[in-house]
Amino acid sequence: MGPQMHRSSLILAPLATLALSGCIARTAVGVVTAPVRVASQAADWATTSQDEADRERGREIRRREEQLGELQEELAELEEDCLDGDDQACREAVATRREIDELLPTVPVEPED
């Protein structure tokens, strides 16, 4: 090895050490922050899932409210026919009332202000 080569090695050795320490530091930071990134992603997924569950619950509530409205209209017509003397309408009104009574507990009531 000539004197020129020896001086180059002396200059490059500290640079290599600095570069290597930078890689180690980045790796250490990556290892330390990895659990935080994983937890953050899990929180995002949980939030998304909760949002989707909330939307699905809202759709289900609206479906039940619509069904309840239809049954109440049907009941009103059946009761009117029953009062006019239609025995079949009276039996159907009783069955419809039971269906409404079963559906009512599943429809949430908005609190009064």
C-alpha positions in Angstrom: 0.0 0.0 0.0 1.4 3.3 -1.0 1.4 6.6 1.0 -1.5 7.9 -1.2 -3.6 4.8 -0.5 -3.0 5.0 3.2 -4.1 8.7 3.4 -7.3 7.8 1.5 -8.1 5.1 3.9 -7.6 7.4 6.9 -10.0 9.9 5.4 -12.6 7.3 4.3 -12.6 5.4 7.6 -14.3 8.2 9.6 -16.8 8.9 6.8 -17.7 5.2 6.7 -18.1 5.2 10.4 -20.4 8.3 10.3 -22.5 6.7 7.4 -22.7 3.5 9.3 -23.8 5.2 12.5 -26.5 7.0 10.5 -27.8 3.7 9.2 -27.8 2.3 12.7 -29.6 5.3 14.1 -32.2 5.2 11.3 -32.7 1.5 12.0 -33.0 2.1 15.7 -35.6 4.8 15.1 -37.5 2.5 12.7 -37.5 -0.3 15.3 -38.7 2.1 18.1 -41.4 3.8 16.0 -42.7 0.6 14.4 -45.1 -0.3 17.3 -46.5 3.2 17.2 -47.2 3.0 13.4 -48.8 -0.4 13.9 -51.0 0.9 16.8 -51.9 3.9 14.7 -53.0 1.7 11.8 -55.0 -0.5 14.1 -56.8 2.6 15.5 -57.6 3.7 11.9 -59.0 0.3 11.1 -61.0 0.3 14.3 -62.4 3.7 13.6 -63.3 2.7 10.1 -65.0 -0.4 11.3 -66.9 1.6 13.9 -68.0 4.2 11.3 -69.2 1.3 9.1 -71.0 -0.3 12.0 -72.7 3.1 12.8 -73.8 3.5 9.2 -75.2 -0.1 9.1 -77.0 0.5 12.4 -78.5 3.7 11.0 -79.7 1.9 7.9 -81.3 -0.9 10.0 -83.1 1.6 12.2 -84.5 3.4 9.2 -85.6 0.1 7.7 -87.4 -0.8 11.0 -89.0 2.7 11.2 -90.3 2.3 7.6 -91.7 -1.1 8.4 -93.3 0.2 11.5 -95.0 3.0 9.5 -96.3 0.6 6.9 -97.7 -1.7 9.6 -99.4 1.2 11.3 -101.1 2.3 8.1 -102.2 -1.3 7.4 -103.5 -1.5 11.0 -105.5 1.7 10.6 -107.2 0.3 7.4 -107.9 -3.1 9.0 -109.4 -1.5 12.2 -111.7 0.6 10.0 -112.8 -2.5 8.1 -113.2 -4.3 11.4 -115.5 -1.5 12.7 -117.5 -1.9 9.5 -118.2 -5.5 10.4 -115.5 -7.4 8.5 -114.5 -10.3 10.8 -111.5 -11.2 8.7 -110.1 -7.7 9.0 -110.6 -7.9 12.8 -108.4 -11.1 12.9 -105.8 -9.5 10.6 -105.8 -6.3 12.8 -105.0 -8.4 15.9 -102.1 -10.1 14.0 -100.8 -6.8 12.7 -101.0 -5.3 16.2 -98.9 -8.2 17.5 -96.3 -7.6 14.8 -96.1 -4.0 15.7 -95.7 -4.8 19.4 -92.8 -7.1 18.5 -91.2 -4.5 16.3 -91.6 -1.5 18.6 -88.8 -2.4 21.1 -86.3 -2.6 18.3 -86.9 0.9 17.1 -85.1 3.5 19.2 -87.0 6.5 20.5 -85.5 9.9 20.1 -85.1 11.7 23.4 -87.3 14.7 23.9 -85.5 18.1 24.3 
